[in-house]
């Protein structure tokens, strides 16, 4: 009887460990479900139901005007941009500098309407609040301080949606003074890049 009792005790301990492990896994899974449920309850961004599309080939010049632009990330939150007024000529090279938390990334977030800012943001005489959000974001590109390169051809990295002709890609490379570099690459626009541009 003692041996049988010992076997049952060992099995009970193993079963208890298994049960505790399963309970903790269920708790982790429920946390994930809660997070997904939270996202499903978020309001949609308001600019998607705006039907007006940006003009063809917009923006052409790249002139940006911010008029009394203020930005908060959530209702009742602190203003991260306060009544910003600035005019940037198309083609101008500018730098936005400041300490951590000064609003540099918020400036970019306002341009991309993540979230919508108070005040007016005008790009080439078009108020960006008045055009469809998805199309506006498709027309404005942001190149951060740590750009991402995907594995694949240089062409695919420049034109992910395959919307442009080679002449357009070469013009873009010329604008950023990279034409000579790309001309020296094997395959030029079809040169294969490694992930994160490792080559």
Residue, then its C-alpha position, 0 to 999 in steps of 0.5 A: x500500500x505504501x508504494x501505491x500511495x507514493x505513486x498516487x502522490x507523485x502523480x497528484x503533484x505532476x497533475x497539479x503542476x500541469x494544472x497550474x501551467x495551463x491556468x497561467x497559459x489561459x491567463x496569458x491568452x485572455x490578456x491577448x484577447x482583452x488587448x484585441x477587444x480593446x482595439x476593436x472598440x477604438x473609433x475609426x480615424x475620421x478622415x477615411x470617410x472623406x470622399x475628396x481625393x487629392x489632386x493628381x500628382x499632388x504634392x507637386x511643389x511640396x510647400x507646407x504651411x502650418x497655421x495655429x497647429x496644436x496637437x494632443x494624442x488623446x482627448x484631455x491629454x497634454x498639448x504636444x504642439x502648441x499653436x505652431x505657425x511655420x511656412x516651408x517652401x517646396x524643395x527647401x531643406x530644413x532641420x527640426x531640432x530639439x531635446x527629447x520630448x520637444x515635439x519633433x516626432x509630433x510635427x511629423x505625426x501632425x503631417x501624417x494626421x496621426x491624430x488630426x491636429x487642430x489648426x490648418x495644415x496646408x500642402x501645396x494649397x490643399x488643406x489636408x483635413x479636407x481630403x481622404x486620409x488614406x490617399x493623403x498618406x499615400x501621397x506624403x512620404x516621411x523618411x526618418x533618421x533610421x530608414x528601413x530597407x527591405x530585402x528585394x530589388x532597389x526598384x521595389x524599395x523605391x516603388x513598393x506598389x509598382x506605380x512609377x516608370x523607371x524615368x520617375x525612379x531615376x528622377x527621384x534618385x537624381x533629386x537626392x543625388x544618388x544617381x551615380x551610386x545606383x549607376x555603379x551597382x550591378x543591375x542598377x534599379x534591379x540590384x538586390x538588397x539584403x534586409x536592412x540594406x546590409x549590403 
